[in-house]
Structure formats: C-alpha cells, structure tokens
Amino acid sequence: MKWLIFVYVCMLTQSIKCMAETIDVFEFGNNVGSVAFSKSGNIGLLEKNVKIPIILPKCTELSYVRVSVDNRRGPPKVDFDSEVNTVIIKYRPLQYSRSSYTVVAKSVDDNDCE
C-alpha cells in the first residue's frame, strides 16, 4: 500500500511540473548589445491579435528581441515586424488566448548617429 501511495505522489508531482512549464520563447536577431526595452503584460480571453511596439533610445539600433509567452493551452504565433520594430502575438479565432507575455529587446550603438 505504501508503494502505491509513493508511486501516485510521484506521478502527481511530475504532472504538476509539466503543467508549470508552459512558457514558449521566440527569439529574433543576434543576442548582442545591452537591454534597451522591456515590457510585460497580459492578453485577455477575447484578444486574438496584440501588437507591442518597441521604443528604443536615440542613436541605437535594435539587435535582438526575445518574447516569452505563458499559455497553458498552446503557443500563439509570434512575429516581429522589423520595419516598425513591433512584436505581433496572434492567436487563432477559437484558440484559448488568456496568457501573459514578456518582451525584452537589446540594442547596439548606431555609429552613424550624431
């Protein structure tokens, strides 16, 4: 009987651990430079398309973007629009979208800036 309880507790802890590891990471660019932008937020149940503009200090160029999304039910589609420095998090119409996100961007000095 003790053996059965032990096995049950081990299985339960493993399933809780698997449920806790729900963060999907999306990376764009080369991981160089220093952190110039960071933003966290939540996505509601009915939000299917979220745009996060990245605002950088003067005389810097974006080099790297890391997006972490925590959603238990499934990952969204994450894109980066380099023309306007914007992260786009998209969920399909019937996909569960309640989640949280963190965007971290790094930049390098722009040598042509005066």
FENJOJO-V919626 format. One record per pair of residues at least 12 apart in sequence whose ideal C-beta (glycine too) atoms are under 10 Angstrom apart, sorted by sequence separation. I is the first residue (numbers start at 1). J is the second residue. D is the distance in Angstrom with one decimal. If there is no record, write none. Layout:
# FENJOJO-V919626
i	j	d
I	J	D
I	J	D
This chain:
# FENJOJO-V919626
i	j	d
40	52	10.0
67	79	9.6
76	88	9.5
77	89	7.7
78	90	7.6
89	101	6.2
39	52	6.1
52	65	9.7
65	78	9.6
67	80	7.9
76	89	5.1
77	90	4.6
39	53	9.3
75	89	9.9
76	90	5.8
77	91	7.7
87	101	8.4
89	103	9.1
37	52	9.5
39	54	8.2
52	67	8.2
65	80	5.6
76	91	4.9
77	92	8.0
37	53	9.5
38	54	9.8
39	55	9.2
75	91	9.4
76	92	8.4
87	103	5.4
37	54	5.1
65	82	9.1
74	91	8.7
36	54	8.4
37	55	6.3
62	80	9.3
71	89	9.8
73	91	9.8
74	92	9.0
77	95	9.5
87	105	8.6
36	55	8.8
37	56	6.3
50	69	9.9
76	95	7.4
36	56	5.3
37	57	8.7
62	82	7.6
65	85	8.5
67	87	5.6
69	89	6.5
71	91	8.4
75	95	9.5
76	96	10.0
85	105	7.9
36	57	5.9
65	86	9.9
66	87	9.8
67	88	9.7
74	95	6.3
76	97	7.2
65	87	6.5
67	89	7.3
69	91	9.9
73	95	7.5
74	96	6.9
85	107	9.9
37	60	9.7
62	85	5.7
73	96	4.0
74	97	9.6
76	99	7.3
78	101	8.7
80	103	9.7
36	60	5.9
61	85	10.0
71	95	8.8
72	96	7.9
73	97	8.8
75	99	9.2
36	61	9.7
37	62	8.5
71	96	7.0
73	98	8.5
74	99	9.6
76	101	8.8
78	103	9.6
80	105	9.7
34	60	9.0
36	62	7.9
43	69	8.2
50	76	8.7
54	80	8.8
71	97	7.4
72	98	8.9
73	99	8.6
33	60	8.0
36	63	9.1
43	70	9.8
49	76	9.6
54	81	9.8
71	98	7.4
72	99	8.2
33	61	8.4
36	64	9.8
37	65	8.7
38	66	9.7
40	68	9.0
42	70	9.7
43	71	8.1
48	76	8.9
49	77	9.9
50	78	9.8
51	79	9.9
52	80	9.9
53	81	9.5
71	99	3.6
33	62	8.5
34	63	9.4
35	64	9.3
56	85	7.0
70	99	5.7
71	100	8.1
33	63	4.4
51	81	8.4
54	84	9.0
55	85	7.8
69	99	5.7
70	100	4.9
71	101	9.0
32	63	5.2
33	64	6.4
35	66	9.7
53	84	7.1
54	85	4.3
69	100	7.5
70	101	7.4
31	63	7.9
32	64	6.5
53	85	6.6
54	86	6.7
68	100	8.7
69	101	4.9
70	102	8.5
29	62	7.0
30	63	5.8
31	64	4.9
43	76	8.1
51	84	9.1
52	85	9.7
53	86	4.9
54	87	6.8
68	101	6.6
69	102	8.2
28	62	9.1
29	63	5.4
30	64	5.9
31	65	9.8
52	86	6.6
53	87	8.1
67	101	6.5
68	102	4.6
69	103	9.6
28	63	9.8
29	64	4.2
31	66	8.0
51	86	5.4
52	87	4.4
67	102	7.4
68	103	8.1
28	64	7.1
29	65	5.9
51	87	7.2
52	88	7.9
66	102	8.1
67	103	5.3
68	104	8.1
27	64	7.3
28	65	4.5
29	66	9.1
50	87	8.4
51	88	5.4
52	89	7.4
66	103	7.4
67	104	8.1
27	65	7.1
28	66	8.0
50	88	7.4
51	89	8.0
65	103	6.8
66	104	4.8
67	105	9.4
26	65	8.3
27	66	5.2
28	67	7.9
49	88	7.1
50	89	4.6
51	90	9.6
65	104	7.4
66	105	7.7
26	66	7.5
27	67	7.7
49	89	7.6
50	90	7.9
64	104	8.4
65	105	4.9
66	106	8.3
25	66	6.6
26	67	4.5
27	68	9.8
48	89	9.2
49	90	5.3
50	91	8.7
64	105	6.8
65	106	7.8
25	67	7.2
26	68	7.9
47	89	8.9
48	90	6.7
49	91	7.6
63	105	8.4
64	106	4.2
24	67	8.6
25	68	5.2
26	69	7.4
48	91	4.6
62	105	6.1
63	106	5.3
64	107	8.2
24	68	7.3
25	69	8.0
47	91	7.7
48	92	7.5
62	106	7.7
63	107	5.8
64	108	9.1
23	68	5.3
24	69	5.2
46	91	9.9
48	93	6.5
60	105	9.9
62	107	5.4
63	108	4.9
23	69	7.0
24	70	7.9
43	89	6.7
45	91	10.0
48	94	9.6
60	106	9.4
61	107	6.0
62	108	8.5
22	69	9.0
23	70	4.9
24	71	7.3
48	95	7.7
50	97	8.8
60	107	3.9
61	108	5.7
22	70	5.6
23	71	8.7
37	85	8.9
39	87	9.0
41	89	9.7
43	91	7.7
49	97	9.4
59	107	9.5
60	108	6.7
61	109	7.7
21	70	9.8
22	71	6.4
26	75	8.6
48	97	5.8
50	99	9.5
52	101	7.6
54	103	7.0
56	105	7.3
60	109	6.1
61	110	4.9
20	70	10.0
22	72	4.8
24	74	8.9
25	75	9.6
26	76	9.1
28	78	8.8
47	97	5.8
53	103	9.8
54	104	9.7
55	105	9.1
56	106	9.8
57	107	7.3
59	109	6.5
60	110	5.8
61	111	9.1
21	72	10.0
22	73	8.4
24	75	4.1
26	77	9.2
27	78	9.7
28	79	8.7
29	80	8.1
45	96	7.6
46	97	7.4
47	98	8.6
50	101	7.6
52	103	5.3
54	105	4.9
56	107	5.3
59	110	5.0
61	112	9.3
20	72	9.3
22	74	9.3
23	75	9.4
24	76	7.9
26	78	4.2
28	80	4.3
45	97	6.2
46	98	9.1
47	99	9.3
57	109	9.8
58	110	8.6
59	111	9.1
61	113	8.8
19	72	6.8
22	75	8.9
25	78	9.3
26	79	8.6
27	80	9.4
29	82	8.5
44	97	7.2
45	98	4.7
52	105	9.7
54	107	9.1
57	110	10.0
59	112	8.9
60	113	8.0
24	78	8.0
26	80	8.1
28	82	7.9
43	97	5.6
44	98	6.4
45	99	9.6
56	110	9.5
59	113	3.6
43	98	6.7
44	99	9.2
58	113	7.1
59	114	8.2
42	98	7.8
43	99	4.9
42	99	7.3
43	100	7.2
41	99	9.7
42	100	5.1
43	101	6.6
28	87	8.4
41	100	7.0
42	101	7.7
40	100	7.0
41	101	5.9
26	87	8.5
40	101	6.8
41	102	8.2
39	101	8.3
40	102	4.6
41	103	8.5
26	89	8.9
39	102	7.4
40	103	7.7
38	102	7.4
39	103	5.0
40	104	9.4
38	103	7.0
39	104	8.3
37	103	7.3
38	104	5.0
39	105	8.8
37	104	7.3
38	105	7.5
36	104	9.3
37	105	4.1
38	106	10.0
35	104	6.1
36	105	5.9
37	106	8.3
35	105	7.3
36	106	6.3
37	107	7.7
35	106	5.6
36	107	4.0
33	105	9.0
34	106	6.1
35	107	8.3
36	108	9.1
33	106	4.0
34	107	7.0
32	106	6.8
33	107	5.1
34	108	8.0
24	99	9.4
26	101	9.9
31	106	7.0
32	107	9.4
33	108	4.1
34	109	9.4
23	99	9.8
29	105	8.8
30	106	8.9
32	108	6.3
33	109	8.3
22	99	8.8
23	100	9.2
24	101	9.8
25	102	9.6
26	103	9.7
27	104	9.9
28	105	9.2
29	106	7.9
23	101	9.7
30	108	9.3
23	102	8.9
